[in-house]
């Protein structure tokens, strides 16, 4: 489970789970929908997921389309999210560092 705490409706929870032999994630988004994503690439330091279906998402509705989680070293974690709304992409990057 991953949580992103904002200052209002942008609070989000992402659950990671297996579906047979594949890793999926369900993102409970501040936009009020729940996109599901599957792994499209992975290596020792990163994993990327891409949208394949979801709930409460109508044609053209804004939703998270892709995310990459990277751990460049044991003290840092980076999340690169892509939100698509009516064909327009918006990217947001969260860079986190372990508290000393």
N, C-alpha and C positions, 0 to 999 in steps of 0.2 A: 504494500500500500504506500502511496505517495500522496502527500497533502501540500497544497499551495494555499497559503493564507494571505488574502489581500485585505482590503479595507472596505469590504462590502460584498456585493453579489459575485465577485470574481473568485471567491473561495472555491477550490476544486479538489476532488479526490480522484486518484487513478488507482485502479485495482489491476494487478497482474495475475494471470491465471493460465494454467495449461488447458488445452483442448486436444486431447489425444497426445500427439507428439509435437504439437506446435504451441508456442508461447503467444498469448493474446493479451491485450489490455482493454479495459473498459474505462473511459474517461467521463466522470460525472462533472460536467462543465458548468461554469457560472452562466453560460448562455442558455441553460435549461434543457440541454440535450445530452445524449450519452453515446458518443461515437465509439465504435469498437475498431481496434487496429491490430494488424498482424505484423510480425517481424518481416522486414524486407532485406535487412543486412545486419550482420553482427561480427564483431571481432573481440579481441581480448580487452579493448578499452571502450568500446561503444556498441550500442544497439539502436537501430532505427526501426520505427513502426510506421505503417501507412494505413489510412482509413479503408475499411471494406464494407461496413454497414453501421447502423446505429438506430437509436430510437428518438422520437420527437424531432426528426430532421426532415423537413419537406423539401421539395425541389428548390434549389437555390439558397436555402437557409444557411446561415453562417454556422460553421462547425470546425473543430480541430481536424486537420487533414493529415498531418504528419508530425512526428516528434523524433528527435535523436537525443539519447542520453549518453554522455561521455564522461569518463573518469580519467582525466589526463594523468593524475597521480593520486596517491592515497588520501590527500588532504583537500581535493577539489572535485566538484561535481557540476556538470554543465547540462542544462536542458534547453534545446532549441525547438520551439513549438511553431507550427505553421497553421494559421487559422484562415479558412477560405469563406468569403461571403460574396455571393453573386458573382463568382469568378475572380474576385480580387483577393490576392494573398497578402496576409499581414504576418510578420514574424516577430517573435518575442524570445529573448534569450535570458535565462536565469543562470547566473554563475554563483555557486555556493562554495564556501570555504569552511573547513572544520574549525570549530572554536578552539583556541589554544588554551 
